[in-house]
Every structure is written in C-alpha cells, then in structure tokens.
Amino acid sequence: MMTIPVLTIDGPSGAGKGTVSRAVAKQLGWHYLDSGSIYRSLAIAVLQQQTELSDVAAVVKVAEAMQLEFECGDELIVKLNGTDITAQLGTETTGNTASIIAAYPDVRQVLLQKQKDFKKLPGLVADGRDMGTVVFPDAASKVFLTASADERAKRRYKQLIEKGISANLDRITQEIEARDKRDQERKAAPLVAAKDALTIDSSNLNINQVIEAVLSLVR
Ligand code: DC
C-alpha cells in the first residue's frame, strides 16, 4: 500500500500556521486541512442553535449532526448544513467559542474521523493544535510554529483591520493569552509540540523564510 505523506503544522493561534500551510500545500500540490475551521464550524453551529456551552452532551450532539463541506480554492469556503458560513469563521467570538468546546474530550473524539478523512494522495498539510500529537502521530514531517503573544496579537489586529473589522489591540492580546492558556492547559490533546517536531519561532522571520524552512524539512 502506498503511504500518503503528511506534514503537520501545529502551534498557537496567530503564529502564521494558516498562511504557511496554504502556501506549502500549494507548492507541494498537496491537500490542506485547516482543523481549526472544523472546531470553528462547530462553534458556529452551537451558537446558532443556542446550545448551552457548558452542556457537553448537547455540544456532542450538535457535533455528531453537523454536515460540513469544504471547498478549497484560493479561499477556503465552508458550508455548515448547506449554508455558507465562511464570513463568520474568522470572528473572535467564533474562535473563543471554538477554544472552549475544543476542551471537551468527547467533542474531540467526534471530530477526529472528520479530520483523518482529509488524508489523501498525493499528500496532506494539516494545520492545528494536535495534528502531530494526536490526529496524525505517524506524520513524516512535523512543525511546531510559534511566535511571541505580542507579535501574534499585532498580526491578528492587522488582519482584522484589513478586513474592515474593528479591533482593539489590548483586548486581542488578552484574548490570545487566555486562548493559549486554555489550549495548553486542557487535559484532552493540549497544545504542545510533538517530540519529533521542528520548532520554528516566527517572531523575527518573514513569511517566506518560514515557508522555505518548512519546505526544506519536507524535502
Ligand atoms: O486555529 P484556530 O484559531 O482556527 O482554532 C480555533 C480553536 O479551535 C483553538 O483555539 C482551539 C481549537 N482547535 C483545537 O483544539 N485543535 C485543533 N487541531 C485546531 C483548533
């Protein structure tokens, strides 16, 4: 049987995983899994259905029932139960809600197979928090991409302003720190570098330098 090559790129929010993963997937001609968008889609479903966030069983039910479709062109388009939710995916409310429900082991279990299904020839670039540790532990190439919280907050702020979404830098810094803490301290699949991952700190690197470092690891 032919092995399907997998490159995992894990790290905290705002480290540049999405941009780097998309560029690397494009260069290699591989598929791309933005696993955060699966947690974000569930967050949107839960908010839409006004499910109590602390009601784990109810959140699991929503996760089991949700139908997701991904259209990967230049921009990722996501449909939740047939409706395009792309515009809501990137909001801070969606991200923070995703981080809360992602701490539930039963929720992670339901979403596991949906992520594994992305592994197809000719290869996969998988971006998230636990790609190298839990979802694709056998991946041949693993990267842990990080940057200081201040730098990540600045990048996030810039992204939001560019999209025409109003933003407050201090609040974003606080939210990033709270999100890091929650993602790192949760018991189920916490944000941690896989033992065999190459750690890249992007605080003082430009995006092309990071892309090159990742590509040379794969090659
Ligand atoms: O990467 P992101 O910001 O889109 O992810 C949103 C949240 O989803 C993140 O704070 C934690 C959760 N998440 C996760 O627990 N595991 C993943 N593999 C990806 C995201």
Boltz pocket constraint, residues with backbone or C-beta under 6 A from the ligand:
constraints:
  - pocket:
      binder: B
      contacts: [[A, 11], [A, 13], [A, 14], [A, 35], [A, 36], [A, 37], [A, 39], [A, 40], [A, 94], [A, 95], [A, 98], [A, 99], [A, 102], [A, 103], [A, 127], [A, 128], [A, 129], [A, 130], [A, 131], [A, 179], [A, 183], [A, 189]]
      max_distance: 6.0
